[in-house]
Amino acid sequence: MNRPIAIAAVVVLVALALVAGSALFTVQEGRQAIVLRFGNPVRVVVEPGLKFKTPFIENVIYFDKRVLDFDAERAEMATADQKQVEVDAFARYRIVDPLRFYQTVTNDRVANQRLASIIGTNLRTAIAEVPLVQVLTEERARLMQRIAETVNVEAKTFGINVIDVRIKRVDLPEENSEAIFRRMQSQREQEARKIRAEGAKESLGIRAEADKRVRVILADAQKQSQILRGQGESEATRIYNEAYTQDPTFFDFFRSLQAMNRGLSGDSTRYVGPPDGDFFRFFGTMSGAPELKRAP
């Protein structure tokens, strides 16, 4: 084999390799492809493996058929009770019709822009119909399911199936948070004043009731003491009377001694004068009778 023939054989082999490389393409697992002829789609390939196309005049573009994530930009929205909230949402979707996807949005970047518009519009509409408390409670799950269904209906025109739409975070704007904090503080202070006023009122009532009971108890005690004192004095009078009737002379003498003991008590008590009068009648005789003077 001479040199020109060898060169021609090499050229032919290289040309065949180029043709074969241009005619073959691989669809990997988890991907799908569209074959384009002069920019126009001619067929869709969804099964993985080695595939063939017309060399040089057809090319292939690939799309992911796995579940894709989309993060919406944080946006401020108004609730039904006129509360401003900042909503951070995300979505999961799958390209189920690659041909329609290519014809309507061409690529993932444009698809994400369309999804951002659709999700943002539906979020604003749904949140504007419910109060803030519903967004912050378990009612949000049903709200998000309704939003996902609405977004999925609109996204089908792009060959997309929206699996789920969720809110990651709901926050109040900073200025609203400060205003709400001040309002909550004012409400707590008002409640504290009310509780203190109710406590003071209850305290006055308890003290008034206690004072009333004290007066009643003291009055009852005084009444009982007066009754007992009267009974004691009555009993003492009875005993004195019985003692007086048994020995009037001794009793008179005893009472006179008690009177002297009380009237002349103390170490420094002095009396100057004659022991005359009824108070000193026992100074003369034991019977208390005046002493008879003897005739000279």
C-alpha positions as CSV (number, residue, x, y, z in Angstrom):
1,M,0.0,0.0,0.0
2,N,1.5,3.3,-1.1
3,R,1.4,6.5,0.8
4,P,-1.5,8.3,-1.0
5,I,-3.8,5.3,-0.4
6,A,-2.9,5.3,3.3
7,I,-3.6,9.0,3.6
8,A,-7.0,8.5,1.9
9,A,-7.9,5.7,4.2
10,V,-7.1,7.8,7.2
11,V,-9.2,10.6,5.9
12,V,-12.0,8.3,5.3
13,L,-11.8,6.8,8.8
14,V,-11.7,10.3,10.3
15,A,-14.7,11.3,8.3
16,L,-16.6,8.2,9.3
17,A,-15.7,8.8,13.0
18,L,-17.0,12.4,12.7
19,V,-20.2,11.2,11.0
20,A,-20.7,8.5,13.6
21,G,-20.1,11.0,16.5
22,S,-22.5,13.4,14.9
23,A,-25.1,10.7,14.4
24,L,-25.0,9.3,17.9
25,F,-26.1,10.9,21.2
26,T,-26.8,9.6,24.7
27,V,-29.8,10.3,26.9
28,Q,-28.8,9.7,30.5
29,E,-31.1,8.4,33.3
30,G,-33.1,11.2,34.8
31,R,-33.0,13.3,31.6
32,Q,-35.0,13.7,28.4
33,A,-34.1,15.2,25.0
34,I,-35.6,17.0,22.0
35,V,-34.0,16.5,18.6
36,L,-34.0,19.7,16.5
37,R,-33.6,19.9,12.7
38,F,-32.5,23.3,11.7
39,G,-33.9,24.6,15.0
40,N,-37.3,22.9,14.7
41,P,-38.2,20.1,17.0
42,V,-38.7,16.8,15.2
43,R,-39.0,14.3,18.0
44,V,-38.9,13.9,21.8
45,V,-36.7,11.2,23.5
46,V,-37.6,10.3,27.0
47,E,-36.0,6.8,27.3
48,P,-32.4,6.7,28.4
49,G,-29.7,5.0,26.2
50,L,-27.8,5.5,23.0
51,K,-29.8,7.2,20.3
52,F,-29.3,8.2,16.6
53,K,-30.0,11.4,14.7
54,T,-29.2,12.7,11.3
55,P,-25.6,13.9,11.3
56,F,-24.8,17.6,10.9
57,I,-28.4,18.8,10.3
58,E,-29.9,17.7,13.6
59,N,-28.9,18.7,17.1
60,V,-30.1,17.7,20.6
61,I,-31.1,19.7,23.7
62,Y,-31.6,18.1,27.1
63,F,-34.0,18.7,29.9
64,D,-34.1,17.3,33.4
65,K,-37.1,15.1,34.2
66,R,-36.4,14.9,37.9
67,V,-38.1,17.0,40.5
68,L,-36.7,20.5,40.4
69,D,-36.6,23.2,43.1
70,F,-37.6,26.8,42.7
71,D,-37.0,29.5,45.4
72,A,-39.2,32.6,45.0
73,E,-37.8,35.9,46.0
74,R,-38.9,37.3,49.4
75,A,-41.9,39.6,48.8
76,E,-44.0,41.9,51.0
77,M,-47.8,41.2,50.9
78,A,-50.9,42.4,52.7
79,T,-53.4,40.1,54.5
80,A,-57.1,40.5,54.8
81,D,-56.8,42.4,58.1
82,Q,-54.4,44.9,56.5
83,K,-51.3,43.4,58.1
84,Q,-48.1,43.6,56.0
85,V,-46.0,40.4,56.0
86,E,-42.8,39.3,54.2
87,V,-43.3,35.9,52.6
88,D,-40.5,33.6,51.5
89,A,-41.9,30.7,49.4
90,F,-40.5,27.8,47.3
91,A,-42.0,25.3,44.8
92,R,-41.2,21.9,43.4
93,Y,-42.0,21.0,39.8
94,R,-41.2,18.5,37.0
95,I,-41.0,19.0,33.3
96,V,-43.6,16.5,32.0
97,D,-43.9,17.8,28.4
98,P,-40.5,18.8,27.1
99,L,-41.8,19.8,23.7
100,R,-44.3,22.3,25.1
101,F,-41.7,23.4,27.6
102,Y,-39.2,24.2,24.8
103,Q,-41.9,25.9,22.6
104,T,-43.2,28.1,25.5
105,V,-40.2,28.9,27.8
106,T,-37.2,27.4,25.9
107,N,-35.0,26.9,29.1
108,D,-35.0,26.7,32.9
109,R,-34.1,30.4,33.4
110,V,-37.2,31.6,31.5
111,A,-39.3,28.9,33.2
112,N,-38.2,30.2,36.6
113,Q,-39.1,33.7,35.7
114,R,-42.6,32.6,34.6
115,L,-43.0,30.5,37.8
116,A,-42.0,33.5,39.9
117,S,-44.7,35.6,38.3
118,I,-47.4,33.0,38.7
119,I,-46.5,32.0,42.3
120,G,-46.2,35.6,43.4
121,T,-49.5,36.6,41.9
122,N,-51.4,33.6,43.4
123,L,-49.7,34.1,46.8
124,R,-50.7,37.8,46.9
125,T,-54.3,36.9,45.9
126,A,-54.6,34.1,48.5
127,I,-53.0,35.9,51.4
128,A,-55.1,39.0,50.7
129,E,-58.2,36.9,51.4
130,V,-57.2,35.5,54.8
131,P,-56.3,37.2,58.1
132,L,-52.7,37.1,59.5
133,V,-53.6,34.5,62.2
134,Q,-54.6,32.0,59.5
135,V,-51.2,32.4,57.8
136,L,-49.4,31.6,61.1
137,T,-51.4,28.6,62.1
138,E,-52.1,25.1,60.8
139,E,-54.7,26.6,58.4
140,R,-51.7,27.6,56.2
141,A,-51.4,24.0,54.9
142,R,-54.8,24.1,53.3
143,L,-54.1,27.6,52.0
144,M,-50.9,26.4,50.4
145,Q,-52.6,23.4,48.9
146,R,-55.1,25.7,47.2
147,I,-52.3,27.9,45.9
148,A,-50.4,24.9,44.6
149,E,-53.5,23.7,42.7
150,T,-54.0,27.1,41.1
151,V,-50.3,27.5,40.2
152,N,-50.3,24.0,38.7
153,V,-53.2,24.8,36.4
154,E,-51.4,27.8,35.0
155,A,-48.0,26.0,34.8
156,K,-49.4,23.2,32.6
157,T,-49.3,25.6,29.7
158,F,-45.5,25.4,29.9
159,G,-45.4,21.6,30.1
160,I,-44.7,21.8,33.8
161,N,-46.3,19.9,36.6
162,V,-46.1,21.8,39.9
163,I,-45.9,19.3,42.7
164,D,-46.0,21.6,45.7
165,V,-45.8,25.2,46.8
166,R,-44.8,26.0,50.3
167,I,-44.1,29.1,52.5
168,K,-40.7,28.8,54.2
169,R,-41.0,31.8,56.4
170,V,-43.5,34.6,57.2
171,D,-42.2,37.7,58.9
172,L,-43.5,41.1,59.8
173,P,-41.6,44.1,58.3
174,E,-39.2,45.7,60.8
175,E,-41.3,48.8,61.2
176,N,-44.5,46.7,61.7
177,S,-42.7,44.5,64.2
178,E,-41.7,47.5,66.3
179,A,-45.3,48.9,66.1
180,I,-46.8,45.6,67.1
181,F,-44.2,45.3,70.0
182,R,-45.2,48.7,71.2
183,R,-48.9,47.9,71.0
184,M,-48.3,44.6,72.8
185,Q,-46.4,46.4,75.5
186,S,-49.1,48.9,75.9
187,Q,-51.7,46.1,76.1
188,R,-49.7,44.3,78.7
189,E,-49.3,47.5,80.8
190,Q,-53.0,48.1,80.6
191,E,-53.7,44.5,81.7
192,A,-51.2,44.9,84.5
193,R,-53.0,48.1,85.7
194,K,-56.3,46.4,85.5
195,I,-55.0,43.4,87.5
196,R,-53.5,45.8,90.1
197,A,-56.7,47.7,90.3
198,E,-58.8,44.5,90.8
199,G,-56.3,43.4,93.4
200,A,-56.5,46.7,95.3
201,K,-60.3,46.5,95.1
202,E,-60.3,42.9,96.4
203,S,-57.8,43.8,99.1
204,L,-60.1,46.6,100.3
205,G,-63.0,44.2,100.3
206,I,-61.1,41.7,102.3
207,R,-59.8,44.3,104.8
208,A,-63.4,45.7,105.2
209,E,-64.7,42.3,105.8
210,A,-61.9,41.6,108.3
211,D,-62.5,44.9,110.1
212,K,-66.2,44.0,110.3
213,R,-65.5,40.6,111.7
214,V,-63.1,42.2,114.2
215,R,-65.8,44.7,115.4
216,V,-68.4,41.9,115.6
217,I,-66.0,39.6,117.6
218,L,-65.0,42.5,119.9
219,A,-68.6,43.5,120.5
220,D,-69.5,39.8,121.2
221,A,-66.5,39.6,123.6
222,Q,-67.4,42.8,125.4
223,K,-71.0,41.6,125.6
224,Q,-69.9,38.3,127.0
225,S,-67.5,39.9,129.4
226,Q,-70.1,42.2,130.7
227,I,-72.5,39.3,131.2
228,L,-69.8,37.3,133.0
229,R,-68.8,40.3,135.0
230,G,-72.4,40.9,136.0
231,Q,-72.8,37.3,136.9
232,G,-69.6,37.4,138.9
233,E,-70.6,40.5,140.8
234,S,-74.0,39.0,141.4
235,E,-72.4,35.8,142.7
236,A,-69.9,37.8,144.8
237,T,-72.8,39.9,146.3
238,R,-74.6,36.7,147.1
239,I,-71.5,35.2,148.8
240,Y,-70.9,38.5,150.8
241,N,-74.6,38.5,151.8
242,E,-74.3,34.9,153.0
243,A,-71.1,35.6,154.9
244,Y,-72.7,38.8,156.5
245,T,-75.7,36.9,157.7
246,Q,-73.5,34.2,159.3
247,D,-71.5,36.7,161.4
248,P,-72.3,40.4,160.8
249,T,-69.8,41.6,163.5
250,F,-66.8,39.8,162.0
251,F,-67.8,40.7,158.5
252,D,-68.0,44.4,159.4
253,F,-64.6,44.1,161.1
254,F,-63.1,42.3,158.0
255,R,-64.5,44.9,155.6
256,S,-63.1,47.7,157.7
257,L,-59.7,46.1,157.7
258,Q,-59.8,45.9,153.9
259,A,-60.8,49.5,153.7
260,M,-57.9,50.5,156.0
261,N,-55.5,48.4,154.0
262,R,-56.5,50.1,150.8
263,G,-56.7,53.6,152.3
264,L,-53.5,53.5,154.3
265,S,-51.4,51.4,151.9
266,G,-47.7,52.2,151.4
267,D,-44.8,52.6,153.7
268,S,-44.9,56.4,153.8
269,T,-48.6,56.8,154.5
270,R,-49.1,58.8,157.7
271,Y,-52.2,60.1,159.5
272,V,-52.1,62.9,161.9
273,G,-55.1,63.5,164.2
274,P,-57.3,61.7,166.6
275,P,-58.7,58.3,165.5
276,D,-62.3,59.6,165.5
277,G,-65.0,58.7,163.0
278,D,-66.5,55.6,161.6
279,F,-63.3,54.7,159.6
280,F,-61.3,54.3,162.9
281,R,-64.0,52.8,165.0
282,F,-62.2,49.5,165.5
283,F,-59.1,51.3,166.9
284,G,-60.9,51.6,170.2
285,T,-62.6,48.2,170.8
286,M,-62.8,44.9,169.0
287,S,-66.6,45.3,168.6
288,G,-66.2,48.7,167.0
289,A,-68.5,50.3,169.5
290,P,-67.4,53.6,171.0
291,E,-65.6,53.2,174.3
292,L,-67.5,54.3,177.3
293,K,-65.8,56.9,179.4
294,R,-65.6,56.2,183.1
295,A,-66.8,58.7,185.7
296,P,-64.1,60.4,187.7
